[in-house]
Amino acid sequence: MSVTSASYSHTLSPEKKTILETDGLASTEFDLLEDACIYVHCFFDIPEPGLLVRIWKTTTLNDCHSSATAQLLHAENISYAPAWTPVPHSGTYHFLLIFSALPKSCQMFDLIEDIPQPGGFISRHITRNDSDVYRIRLH
């Protein structure tokens, strides 16, 4: 998650919306979708007013004991780079990242925002659970 302070007026570009045909919804088995995705709820304390955040599509989950990687599929409540999302002036900010599946053999993984500049976050040694839903506090 990239972070910057906003000391100027900034206009955000609207995110492109994906249209899903309703026929696709009827044929989708939602239990399989939930089992195939990993949900990471991210939280961080807002250190100062005027903060802007974004996530890079190169953010991944990496199995600690193999070369397996889960790709970022969707993000909610945070913009994809290069756009920025303004956050409230104080409190805790929350966003959701949805990743593709990791192998069932994965017991521990790292959340890594691999970006071409300083400021990417890393949360190491996240223990895998049966639900594949996680709450991560970022620092």
C-alpha positions in Angstrom: 0.0 0.0 0.0 1.6 3.2 -1.1 1.0 6.2 1.2 1.4 9.9 0.7 0.2 13.1 2.3 -2.0 15.4 0.3 -0.9 19.0 0.5 -2.6 19.9 -2.8 -5.9 19.4 -4.5 -6.0 16.0 -6.2 -8.7 14.7 -8.5 -9.1 10.9 -8.6 -9.9 9.1 -11.8 -13.0 6.9 -11.4 -12.2 3.2 -11.4 -13.4 1.1 -14.3 -16.4 -1.0 -13.5 -16.5 -4.7 -14.6 -19.9 -5.8 -15.9 -20.8 -9.3 -15.1 -23.6 -10.9 -17.1 -26.4 -12.3 -15.0 -26.2 -15.6 -16.9 -22.7 -16.0 -15.4 -24.1 -15.5 -11.9 -26.7 -18.3 -12.3 -24.1 -20.8 -13.3 -21.5 -19.9 -10.7 -21.1 -22.1 -7.7 -20.5 -19.6 -4.9 -19.2 -22.2 -2.4 -16.4 -23.0 -4.8 -15.6 -19.3 -5.3 -15.3 -18.8 -1.5 -13.0 -21.8 -1.2 -10.9 -20.6 -4.1 -10.2 -17.1 -2.8 -8.3 -15.7 0.1 -9.7 -12.6 1.8 -7.3 -10.2 3.6 -8.9 -7.4 5.6 -6.2 -4.8 6.1 -6.2 -2.1 8.9 -3.9 0.7 9.8 -4.0 3.6 12.2 -4.1 6.9 10.3 -1.0 8.8 11.4 -1.8 12.3 10.0 -4.5 14.2 8.2 -4.5 14.4 4.4 -3.2 10.9 3.9 -3.7 9.2 0.5 -3.3 5.4 -0.1 -3.3 3.0 -3.0 -2.6 -0.6 -3.7 -0.5 -2.0 -6.5 -1.8 -4.9 -8.6 1.6 -6.5 -8.0 0.6 -7.3 -4.4 0.8 -11.1 -3.8 0.6 -13.8 -1.2 3.7 -15.9 -1.2 3.9 -19.4 0.3 6.7 -19.4 2.9 7.7 -23.0 2.1 7.3 -23.2 -1.7 7.3 -21.0 -4.8 3.5 -20.8 -4.8 2.0 -17.3 -5.2 -1.6 -16.0 -5.0 -2.4 -13.0 -7.3 -4.5 -10.0 -6.3 -7.9 -10.4 -7.9 -9.8 -7.5 -6.4 -9.5 -4.6 -3.9 -12.2 -2.7 -2.1 -12.0 0.6 -0.3 -8.6 1.4 -1.9 -7.6 2.5 -5.4 -5.2 0.7 -7.7 -2.1 2.6 -8.5 -1.6 5.1 -10.1 -4.9 6.5 -8.6 -5.0 7.5 -4.9 -7.7 7.1 -2.2 -8.1 9.9 0.4 -8.6 8.5 3.9 -10.3 10.1 6.9 -8.3 12.5 9.0 -8.1 10.2 12.0 -8.9 6.7 13.3 -8.4 3.4 11.6 -8.6 2.8 7.9 -9.8 -0.5 6.5 -9.6 -2.1 3.0 -10.2 -5.6 1.6 -7.9 -7.5 -0.7 -9.1 -10.7 -2.5 -6.5 -13.1 -3.8 -6.5 -16.3 -5.9 -6.0 -19.5 -4.0 -2.8 -20.9 -2.5 -2.2 -24.7 -2.5 -3.9 -26.6 0.4 -0.4 -27.6 1.5 0.5 -24.0 2.3 0.6 -23.4 6.0 2.2 -20.0 6.2 2.4 -17.1 3.7 3.7 -13.5 3.3 1.6 -10.6 2.1 4.0 -8.5 -0.1 3.3 -5.3 -2.0 6.0 -5.5 -4.6 6.3 -2.0 -6.1 9.0 0.0 -8.1 9.5 2.6 -5.4 9.9 2.9 -1.6 6.8 2.4 0.6 5.5 -1.0 -0.3 4.3 -3.1 2.7 5.2 -6.6 3.8 3.4 -8.7 6.4 5.4 -11.9 7.0 4.5 -15.3 8.4 0.8 -15.2 8.3 -0.5 -18.6 9.6 -3.0 -20.2 7.3 -6.5 -20.9 8.7 -9.4 -23.1 7.5 -11.5 -20.1 6.4 -8.8 -18.3 4.4 -10.1 -15.0 5.8 -7.5 -12.8 7.6 -7.3 -9.6 9.5 -3.9 -7.9 9.1 -2.8 -4.8 11.0 -0.4 -2.8 8.8 2.3 -0.6 10.4 
